[in-house]
Amino acid sequence: MTYSSSSIQPINPDPRILTLLAIGTEDNVRAHILRQHTLGVAEAGAWSRPLPVPTCPDKVMCVLNRIMM
């Protein structure tokens, strides 16, 4: 699979932004997000929707951006 440079989103240059990425099976990623919510780390709704991993058909990824103070 190839990507055009116009389809790739640049990483936010703001140094205060921490980007967390969870990759795994959809069940495992959802379980991780719910565990983080239970621990008070991040609201479950703050994560992105599950996105397919282009090179792994059975995996998804979810992204969370947080501002670190």
PyMOL Python script that loads the backbone (N, CA, C, O; Angstrom):
from pymol import cmd

cmd.read_pdbstr("""\
ATOM      1  N   MET A   1       0.852  -1.170   0.000  1.00  0.00           N
ATOM      2  CA  MET A   1       0.000   0.000   0.000  1.00  0.00           C
ATOM      3  C   MET A   1       0.895   1.229   0.000  1.00  0.00           C
ATOM      4  O   MET A   1       1.874   1.292   0.743  1.00  0.00           O
ATOM      5  N   THR A   2       0.560   2.198  -0.828  1.00  0.00           N
ATOM      6  CA  THR A   2       1.329   3.433  -0.861  1.00  0.00           C
ATOM      7  C   THR A   2       0.452   4.589  -0.415  1.00  0.00           C
ATOM      8  O   THR A   2      -0.773   4.538  -0.528  1.00  0.00           O
ATOM      9  N   TYR A   3       1.090   5.620   0.086  1.00  0.00           N
ATOM     10  CA  TYR A   3       0.388   6.798   0.565  1.00  0.00           C
ATOM     11  C   TYR A   3       0.916   8.014  -0.163  1.00  0.00           C
ATOM     12  O   TYR A   3       2.122   8.157  -0.363  1.00  0.00           O
ATOM     13  N   SER A   4       0.009   8.888  -0.556  1.00  0.00           N
ATOM     14  CA  SER A   4       0.464  10.150  -1.126  1.00  0.00           C
ATOM     15  C   SER A   4       0.755  11.104   0.022  1.00  0.00           C
ATOM     16  O   SER A   4       0.164  10.997   1.096  1.00  0.00           O
ATOM     17  N   SER A   5       1.668  12.036  -0.210  1.00  0.00           N
ATOM     18  CA  SER A   5       2.030  12.967   0.859  1.00  0.00           C
ATOM     19  C   SER A   5       0.851  13.825   1.289  1.00  0.00           C
ATOM     20  O   SER A   5       0.836  14.332   2.410  1.00  0.00           O
ATOM     21  N   SER A   6      -0.136  13.997   0.417  1.00  0.00           N
ATOM     22  CA  SER A   6      -1.297  14.802   0.789  1.00  0.00           C
ATOM     23  C   SER A   6      -2.266  14.043   1.692  1.00  0.00           C
ATOM     24  O   SER A   6      -3.117  14.663   2.329  1.00  0.00           O
ATOM     25  N   SER A   7      -2.156  12.696   1.762  1.00  0.00           N
ATOM     26  CA  SER A   7      -3.073  11.919   2.594  1.00  0.00           C
ATOM     27  C   SER A   7      -2.533  11.683   3.999  1.00  0.00           C
ATOM     28  O   SER A   7      -3.268  11.228   4.875  1.00  0.00           O
ATOM     29  N   ILE A   8      -1.258  11.986   4.224  1.00  0.00           N
ATOM     30  CA  ILE A   8      -0.654  11.777   5.537  1.00  0.00           C
ATOM     31  C   ILE A   8      -0.770  13.059   6.351  1.00  0.00           C
ATOM     32  O   ILE A   8      -0.352  14.131   5.912  1.00  0.00           O
ATOM     33  N   GLN A   9      -1.343  12.932   7.540  1.00  0.00           N
ATOM     34  CA  GLN A   9      -1.514  14.097   8.402  1.00  0.00           C
ATOM     35  C   GLN A   9      -0.228  14.336   9.184  1.00  0.00           C
ATOM     36  O   GLN A   9       0.345  13.392   9.727  1.00  0.00           O
ATOM     37  N   PRO A  10       0.238  15.589   9.250  1.00  0.00           N
ATOM     38  CA  PRO A  10       1.443  15.867  10.035  1.00  0.00           C
ATOM     39  C   PRO A  10       1.156  15.731  11.529  1.00  0.00           C
ATOM     40  O   PRO A  10       0.028  15.922  11.982  1.00  0.00           O
ATOM     41  N   ILE A  11       2.192  15.399  12.272  1.00  0.00           N
ATOM     42  CA  ILE A  11       2.068  15.322  13.727  1.00  0.00           C
ATOM     43  C   ILE A  11       1.981  16.738  14.269  1.00  0.00           C
ATOM     44  O   ILE A  11       2.670  17.638  13.788  1.00  0.00           O
ATOM     45  N   ASN A  12       1.138  16.933  15.265  1.00  0.00           N
ATOM     46  CA  ASN A  12       0.983  18.248  15.858  1.00  0.00           C
ATOM     47  C   ASN A  12       2.322  18.713  16.422  1.00  0.00           C
ATOM     48  O   ASN A  12       2.915  18.014  17.244  1.00  0.00           O
ATOM     49  N   PRO A  13       2.814  19.892  15.992  1.00  0.00           N
ATOM     50  CA  PRO A  13       4.129  20.352  16.449  1.00  0.00           C
ATOM     51  C   PRO A  13       4.130  20.921  17.876  1.00  0.00           C
ATOM     52  O   PRO A  13       5.198  21.212  18.414  1.00  0.00           O
ATOM     53  N   ASP A  14       2.971  21.083  18.487  1.00  0.00           N
ATOM     54  CA  ASP A  14       2.896  21.635  19.839  1.00  0.00           C
ATOM     55  C   ASP A  14       3.563  20.670  20.815  1.00  0.00           C
ATOM     56  O   ASP A  14       3.099  19.539  20.959  1.00  0.00           O
ATOM     57  N   PRO A  15       4.643  21.085  21.493  1.00  0.00           N
ATOM     58  CA  PRO A  15       5.357  20.168  22.378  1.00  0.00           C
ATOM     59  C   PRO A  15       4.563  19.758  23.613  1.00  0.00           C
ATOM     60  O   PRO A  15       4.950  18.817  24.305  1.00  0.00           O
ATOM     61  N   ARG A  16       3.461  20.446  23.904  1.00  0.00           N
ATOM     62  CA  ARG A  16       2.646  20.079  25.057  1.00  0.00           C
ATOM     63  C   ARG A  16       1.731  18.898  24.770  1.00  0.00           C
ATOM     64  O   ARG A  16       1.189  18.293  25.695  1.00  0.00           O
ATOM     65  N   ILE A  17       1.555  18.564  23.494  1.00  0.00           N
ATOM     66  CA  ILE A  17       0.644  17.486  23.103  1.00  0.00           C
ATOM     67  C   ILE A  17       1.356  16.135  23.211  1.00  0.00           C
ATOM     68  O   ILE A  17       2.415  15.931  22.617  1.00  0.00           O
ATOM     69  N   LEU A  18       0.768  15.231  23.965  1.00  0.00           N
ATOM     70  CA  LEU A  18       1.236  13.852  24.056  1.00  0.00           C
ATOM     71  C   LEU A  18       0.237  13.005  23.278  1.00  0.00           C
ATOM     72  O   LEU A  18      -0.963  13.063  23.546  1.00  0.00           O
ATOM     73  N   THR A  19       0.712  12.227  22.328  1.00  0.00           N
ATOM     74  CA  THR A  19      -0.155  11.365  21.529  1.00  0.00           C
ATOM     75  C   THR A  19       0.053   9.921  21.974  1.00  0.00           C
ATOM     76  O   THR A  19       1.168   9.400  21.948  1.00  0.00           O
ATOM     77  N   LEU A  20      -1.050   9.284  22.385  1.00  0.00           N
ATOM     78  CA  LEU A  20      -1.022   7.880  22.790  1.00  0.00           C
ATOM     79  C   LEU A  20      -1.691   7.061  21.692  1.00  0.00           C
ATOM     80  O   LEU A  20      -2.708   7.469  21.131  1.00  0.00           O
ATOM     81  N   LEU A  21      -1.118   5.919  21.397  1.00  0.00           N
ATOM     82  CA  LEU A  21      -1.616   5.062  20.331  1.00  0.00           C
ATOM     83  C   LEU A  21      -1.773   3.652  20.875  1.00  0.00           C
ATOM     84  O   LEU A  21      -0.823   3.070  21.399  1.00  0.00           O
ATOM     85  N   ALA A  22      -2.971   3.109  20.751  1.00  0.00           N
ATOM     86  CA  ALA A  22      -3.236   1.731  21.170  1.00  0.00           C
ATOM     87  C   ALA A  22      -3.509   0.912  19.919  1.00  0.00           C
ATOM     88  O   ALA A  22      -4.407   1.239  19.143  1.00  0.00           O
ATOM     89  N   ILE A  23      -2.742  -0.145  19.722  1.00  0.00           N
ATOM     90  CA  ILE A  23      -2.892  -1.014  18.549  1.00  0.00           C
ATOM     91  C   ILE A  23      -3.074  -2.442  19.031  1.00  0.00           C
ATOM     92  O   ILE A  23      -2.325  -2.915  19.887  1.00  0.00           O
ATOM     93  N   GLY A  24      -4.063  -3.126  18.487  1.00  0.00           N
ATOM     94  CA  GLY A  24      -4.310  -4.521  18.826  1.00  0.00           C
ATOM     95  C   GLY A  24      -5.618  -4.979  18.205  1.00  0.00           C
ATOM     96  O   GLY A  24      -6.171  -4.311  17.332  1.00  0.00           O
ATOM     97  N   THR A  25      -6.106  -6.120  18.663  1.00  0.00           N
ATOM     98  CA  THR A  25      -7.417  -6.543  18.189  1.00  0.00           C
ATOM     99  C   THR A  25      -8.447  -5.548  18.722  1.00  0.00           C
ATOM    100  O   THR A  25      -8.198  -4.867  19.717  1.00  0.00           O
ATOM    101  N   GLU A  26      -9.578  -5.467  18.075  1.00  0.00           N
ATOM    102  CA  GLU A  26     -10.576  -4.487  18.511  1.00  0.00           C
ATOM    103  C   GLU A  26     -11.004  -4.728  19.956  1.00  0.00           C
ATOM    104  O   GLU A  26     -11.182  -3.776  20.716  1.00  0.00           O
ATOM    105  N   ASP A  27     -11.170  -5.983  20.339  1.00  0.00           N
ATOM    106  CA  ASP A  27     -11.549  -6.292  21.723  1.00  0.00           C
ATOM    107  C   ASP A  27     -10.480  -5.842  22.712  1.00  0.00           C
ATOM    108  O   ASP A  27     -10.804  -5.265  23.750  1.00  0.00           O
ATOM    109  N   ASN A  28      -9.218  -6.096  22.407  1.00  0.00           N
ATOM    110  CA  ASN A  28      -8.144  -5.710  23.312  1.00  0.00           C
ATOM    111  C   ASN A  28      -7.979  -4.199  23.411  1.00  0.00           C
ATOM    112  O   ASN A  28      -7.729  -3.674  24.496  1.00  0.00           O
ATOM    113  N   VAL A  29      -8.114  -3.498  22.296  1.00  0.00           N
ATOM    114  CA  VAL A  29      -8.003  -2.037  22.318  1.00  0.00           C
ATOM    115  C   VAL A  29      -9.147  -1.444  23.135  1.00  0.00           C
ATOM    116  O   VAL A  29      -8.930  -0.538  23.939  1.00  0.00           O
ATOM    117  N   ARG A  30     -10.360  -1.949  22.936  1.00  0.00           N
ATOM    118  CA  ARG A  30     -11.503  -1.448  23.724  1.00  0.00           C
ATOM    119  C   ARG A  30     -11.305  -1.733  25.214  1.00  0.00           C
ATOM    120  O   ARG A  30     -11.615  -0.890  26.056  1.00  0.00           O
ATOM    121  N   ALA A  31     -10.789  -2.919  25.537  1.00  0.00           N
ATOM    122  CA  ALA A  31     -10.537  -3.257  26.943  1.00  0.00           C
ATOM    123  C   ALA A  31      -9.484  -2.322  27.540  1.00  0.00           C
ATOM    124  O   ALA A  31      -9.619  -1.893  28.686  1.00  0.00           O
ATOM    125  N   HIS A  32      -8.450  -2.007  26.782  1.00  0.00           N
ATOM    126  CA  HIS A  32      -7.413  -1.094  27.261  1.00  0.00           C
ATOM    127  C   HIS A  32      -7.990   0.302  27.520  1.00  0.00           C
ATOM    128  O   HIS A  32      -7.701   0.923  28.543  1.00  0.00           O
ATOM    129  N   ILE A  33      -8.801   0.780  26.589  1.00  0.00           N
ATOM    130  CA  ILE A  33      -9.411   2.110  26.738  1.00  0.00           C
ATOM    131  C   ILE A  33     -10.312   2.141  27.971  1.00  0.00           C
ATOM    132  O   ILE A  33     -10.281   3.105  28.737  1.00  0.00           O
ATOM    133  N   LEU A  34     -11.107   1.105  28.164  1.00  0.00           N
ATOM    134  CA  LEU A  34     -11.984   1.061  29.347  1.00  0.00           C
ATOM    135  C   LEU A  34     -11.172   0.972  30.633  1.00  0.00           C
ATOM    136  O   LEU A  34     -11.558   1.552  31.648  1.00  0.00           O
ATOM    137  N   ARG A  35     -10.053   0.253  30.606  1.00  0.00           N
ATOM    138  CA  ARG A  35      -9.193   0.167  31.787  1.00  0.00           C
ATOM    139  C   ARG A  35      -8.579   1.526  32.108  1.00  0.00           C
ATOM    140  O   ARG A  35      -8.503   1.913  33.274  1.00  0.00           O
ATOM    141  N   GLN A  36      -8.142   2.247  31.085  1.00  0.00           N
ATOM    142  CA  GLN A  36      -7.600   3.591  31.296  1.00  0.00           C
ATOM    143  C   GLN A  36      -8.662   4.520  31.877  1.00  0.00           C
ATOM    144  O   GLN A  36      -8.368   5.361  32.726  1.00  0.00           O
ATOM    145  N   HIS A  37      -9.896   4.357  31.411  1.00  0.00           N
ATOM    146  CA  HIS A  37     -11.012   5.148  31.933  1.00  0.00           C
ATOM    147  C   HIS A  37     -11.250   4.814  33.409  1.00  0.00           C
ATOM    148  O   HIS A  37     -11.419   5.715  34.230  1.00  0.00           O
ATOM    149  N   THR A  38     -11.265   3.531  33.742  1.00  0.00           N
ATOM    150  CA  THR A  38     -11.483   3.086  35.120  1.00  0.00           C
ATOM    151  C   THR A  38     -10.398   3.617  36.050  1.00  0.00           C
ATOM    152  O   THR A  38     -10.677   3.956  37.200  1.00  0.00           O
ATOM    153  N   LEU A  39      -9.168   3.691  35.559  1.00  0.00           N
ATOM    154  CA  LEU A  39      -8.047   4.184  36.362  1.00  0.00           C
ATOM    155  C   LEU A  39      -7.997   5.714  36.434  1.00  0.00           C
ATOM    156  O   LEU A  39      -7.172   6.278  37.153  1.00  0.00           O
ATOM    157  N   GLY A  40      -8.879   6.380  35.688  1.00  0.00           N
ATOM    158  CA  GLY A  40      -8.906   7.841  35.694  1.00  0.00           C
ATOM    159  C   GLY A  40      -7.855   8.481  34.803  1.00  0.00           C
ATOM    160  O   GLY A  40      -7.579   9.674  34.930  1.00  0.00           O
ATOM    161  N   VAL A  41      -7.268   7.709  33.910  1.00  0.00           N
ATOM    162  CA  VAL A  41      -6.229   8.229  33.022  1.00  0.00           C
ATOM    163  C   VAL A  41      -6.838   9.079  31.917  1.00  0.00           C
ATOM    164  O   VAL A  41      -6.348  10.172  31.636  1.00  0.00           O
ATOM    165  N   ALA A  42      -7.898   8.589  31.290  1.00  0.00           N
ATOM    166  CA  ALA A  42      -8.525   9.305  30.175  1.00  0.00           C
ATOM    167  C   ALA A  42      -9.972   8.856  30.027  1.00  0.00           C
ATOM    168  O   ALA A  42     -10.298   7.690  30.251  1.00  0.00           O
ATOM    169  N   GLU A  43     -10.822   9.780  29.652  1.00  0.00           N
ATOM    170  CA  GLU A  43     -12.209   9.439  29.366  1.00  0.00           C
ATOM    171  C   GLU A  43     -12.255   8.506  28.151  1.00  0.00           C
ATOM    172  O   GLU A  43     -11.515   8.699  27.187  1.00  0.00           O
ATOM    173  N   ALA A  44     -13.106   7.523  28.204  1.00  0.00           N
ATOM    174  CA  ALA A  44     -13.211   6.569  27.093  1.00  0.00           C
ATOM    175  C   ALA A  44     -13.602   7.270  25.794  1.00  0.00           C
ATOM    176  O   ALA A  44     -13.141   6.885  24.720  1.00  0.00           O
ATOM    177  N   GLY A  45     -14.445   8.292  25.885  1.00  0.00           N
ATOM    178  CA  GLY A  45     -14.893   9.004  24.695  1.00  0.00           C
ATOM    179  C   GLY A  45     -13.856   9.934  24.101  1.00  0.00           C
ATOM    180  O   GLY A  45     -14.073  10.477  23.018  1.00  0.00           O
ATOM    181  N   ALA A  46     -12.726  10.134  24.782  1.00  0.00           N
ATOM    182  CA  ALA A  46     -11.680  11.024  24.275  1.00  0.00           C
ATOM    183  C   ALA A  46     -10.816  10.350  23.208  1.00  0.00           C
ATOM    184  O   ALA A  46     -10.124  11.031  22.451  1.00  0.00           O
ATOM    185  N   TRP A  47     -10.853   9.029  23.145  1.00  0.00           N
ATOM    186  CA  TRP A  47     -10.074   8.296  22.144  1.00  0.00           C
ATOM    187  C   TRP A  47     -10.756   8.383  20.788  1.00  0.00           C
ATOM    188  O   TRP A  47     -11.968   8.584  20.711  1.00  0.00           O
ATOM    189  N   SER A  48      -9.985   8.232  19.725  1.00  0.00           N
ATOM    190  CA  SER A  48     -10.564   8.196  18.379  1.00  0.00           C
ATOM    191  C   SER A  48     -11.371   6.913  18.215  1.00  0.00           C
ATOM    192  O   SER A  48     -11.261   5.987  19.018  1.00  0.00           O
ATOM    193  N   ARG A  49     -12.167   6.875  17.183  1.00  0.00           N
ATOM    194  CA  ARG A  49     -12.864   5.631  16.856  1.00  0.00           C
ATOM    195  C   ARG A  49     -11.823   4.632  16.369  1.00  0.00           C
ATOM    196  O   ARG A  49     -10.759   5.044  15.906  1.00  0.00           O
ATOM    197  N   PRO A  50     -12.090   3.342  16.457  1.00  0.00           N
ATOM    198  CA  PRO A  50     -11.112   2.353  15.983  1.00  0.00           C
ATOM    199  C   PRO A  50     -10.859   2.502  14.480  1.00  0.00           C
ATOM    200  O   PRO A  50     -11.793   2.540  13.679  1.00  0.00           O
ATOM    201  N   LEU A  51      -9.599   2.584  14.125  1.00  0.00           N
ATOM    202  CA  LEU A  51      -9.198   2.724  12.724  1.00  0.00           C
ATOM    203  C   LEU A  51      -8.444   1.461  12.313  1.00  0.00           C
ATOM    204  O   LEU A  51      -7.632   0.952  13.087  1.00  0.00           O
ATOM    205  N   PRO A  52      -8.697   0.951  11.114  1.00  0.00           N
ATOM    206  CA  PRO A  52      -7.976  -0.249  10.689  1.00  0.00           C
ATOM    207  C   PRO A  52      -6.484   0.041  10.509  1.00  0.00           C
ATOM    208  O   PRO A  52      -6.105   1.124  10.064  1.00  0.00           O
ATOM    209  N   VAL A  53      -5.649  -0.928  10.857  1.00  0.00           N
ATOM    210  CA  VAL A  53      -4.208  -0.819  10.624  1.00  0.00           C
ATOM    211  C   VAL A  53      -3.970  -1.315   9.202  1.00  0.00           C
ATOM    212  O   VAL A  53      -4.274  -2.468   8.896  1.00  0.00           O
ATOM    213  N   PRO A  54      -3.433  -0.465   8.330  1.00  0.00           N
ATOM    214  CA  PRO A  54      -3.340  -0.832   6.907  1.00  0.00           C
ATOM    215  C   PRO A  54      -2.622  -2.153   6.622  1.00  0.00           C
ATOM    216  O   PRO A  54      -3.025  -2.882   5.716  1.00  0.00           O
ATOM    217  N   THR A  55      -1.586  -2.472   7.364  1.00  0.00           N
ATOM    218  CA  THR A  55      -0.800  -3.669   7.044  1.00  0.00           C
ATOM    219  C   THR A  55      -1.197  -4.884   7.868  1.00  0.00           C
ATOM    220  O   THR A  55      -0.626  -5.959   7.690  1.00  0.00           O
ATOM    221  N   CYS A  56      -2.168  -4.735   8.769  1.00  0.00           N
ATOM    222  CA  CYS A  56      -2.598  -5.844   9.635  1.00  0.00           C
ATOM    223  C   CYS A  56      -4.120  -5.922   9.627  1.00  0.00           C
ATOM    224  O   CYS A  56      -4.770  -5.177  10.360  1.00  0.00           O
ATOM    225  N   PRO A  57      -4.697  -6.790   8.829  1.00  0.00           N
ATOM    226  CA  PRO A  57      -6.151  -6.811   8.677  1.00  0.00           C
ATOM    227  C   PRO A  57      -6.927  -7.117   9.955  1.00  0.00           C
ATOM    228  O   PRO A  57      -8.098  -6.750  10.057  1.00  0.00           O
ATOM    229  N   ASP A  58      -6.310  -7.779  10.931  1.00  0.00           N
ATOM    230  CA  ASP A  58      -7.040  -8.136  12.153  1.00  0.00           C
ATOM    231  C   ASP A  58      -6.805  -7.150  13.293  1.00  0.00           C
ATOM    232  O   ASP A  58      -7.235  -7.394  14.420  1.00  0.00           O
ATOM    233  N   LYS A  59      -6.120  -6.030  13.009  1.00  0.00           N
ATOM    234  CA  LYS A  59      -5.793  -5.068  14.065  1.00  0.00           C
ATOM    235  C   LYS A  59      -6.445  -3.715  13.796  1.00  0.00           C
ATOM    236  O   LYS A  59      -6.695  -3.333  12.652  1.00  0.00           O
ATOM    237  N   VAL A  60      -6.711  -3.002  14.897  1.00  0.00           N
ATOM    238  CA  VAL A  60      -7.205  -1.626  14.823  1.00  0.00           C
ATOM    239  C   VAL A  60      -6.306  -0.757  15.697  1.00  0.00           C
ATOM    240  O   VAL A  60      -5.527  -1.261  16.506  1.00  0.00           O
ATOM    241  N   MET A  61      -6.428   0.555  15.519  1.00  0.00           N
ATOM    242  CA  MET A  61      -5.708   1.484  16.370  1.00  0.00           C
ATOM    243  C   MET A  61      -6.631   2.608  16.801  1.00  0.00           C
ATOM    244  O   MET A  61      -7.526   3.015  16.062  1.00  0.00           O
ATOM    245  N   CYS A  62      -6.404   3.094  17.987  1.00  0.00           N
ATOM    246  CA  CYS A  62      -7.122   4.253  18.514  1.00  0.00           C
ATOM    247  C   CYS A  62      -6.080   5.242  19.006  1.00  0.00           C
ATOM    248  O   CYS A  62      -5.037   4.851  19.529  1.00  0.00           O
ATOM    249  N   VAL A  63      -6.370   6.534  18.834  1.00  0.00           N
ATOM    250  CA  VAL A  63      -5.431   7.592  19.174  1.00  0.00           C
ATOM    251  C   VAL A  63      -6.052   8.502  20.220  1.00  0.00           C
ATOM    252  O   VAL A  63      -7.251   8.781  20.196  1.00  0.00           O
ATOM    253  N   LEU A  64      -5.208   8.958  21.140  1.00  0.00           N
ATOM    254  CA  LEU A  64      -5.621   9.932  22.152  1.00  0.00           C
ATOM    255  C   LEU A  64      -4.572  11.016  22.202  1.00  0.00           C
ATOM    256  O   LEU A  64      -3.387  10.722  22.362  1.00  0.00           O
ATOM    257  N   ASN A  65      -4.981  12.266  22.069  1.00  0.00           N
ATOM    258  CA  ASN A  65      -4.094  13.414  22.241  1.00  0.00           C
ATOM    259  C   ASN A  65      -4.411  14.076  23.557  1.00  0.00           C
ATOM    260  O   ASN A  65      -5.570  14.361  23.856  1.00  0.00           O
ATOM    261  N   ARG A  66      -3.366  14.325  24.358  1.00  0.00           N
ATOM    262  CA  ARG A  66      -3.537  14.987  25.645  1.00  0.00           C
ATOM    263  C   ARG A  66      -2.574  16.160  25.739  1.00  0.00           C
ATOM    264  O   ARG A  66      -1.444  16.091  25.255  1.00  0.00           O
ATOM    265  N   ILE A  67      -3.028  17.224  26.358  1.00  0.00           N
ATOM    266  CA  ILE A  67      -2.146  18.353  26.627  1.00  0.00           C
ATOM    267  C   ILE A  67      -1.497  18.125  27.973  1.00  0.00           C
ATOM    268  O   ILE A  67      -2.183  17.943  28.979  1.00  0.00           O
ATOM    269  N   MET A  68      -0.174  18.135  27.994  1.00  0.00           N
ATOM    270  CA  MET A  68       0.579  17.944  29.228  1.00  0.00           C
ATOM    271  C   MET A  68       0.971  19.315  29.767  1.00  0.00           C
ATOM    272  O   MET A  68       1.566  20.119  29.050  1.00  0.00           O
ATOM    273  N   MET A  69       0.650  19.574  30.989  1.00  0.00           N
ATOM    274  CA  MET A  69       0.973  20.877  31.589  1.00  0.00           C
ATOM    275  C   MET A  69       2.191  20.764  32.452  1.00  0.00           C
ATOM    276  O   MET A  69       2.623  21.753  33.045  1.00  0.00           O
TER     277      MET A  69
END
""", "prot")
cmd.dss("prot")
cmd.show_as("cartoon", "prot")
cmd.util.cbc("prot")
cmd.orient("prot")
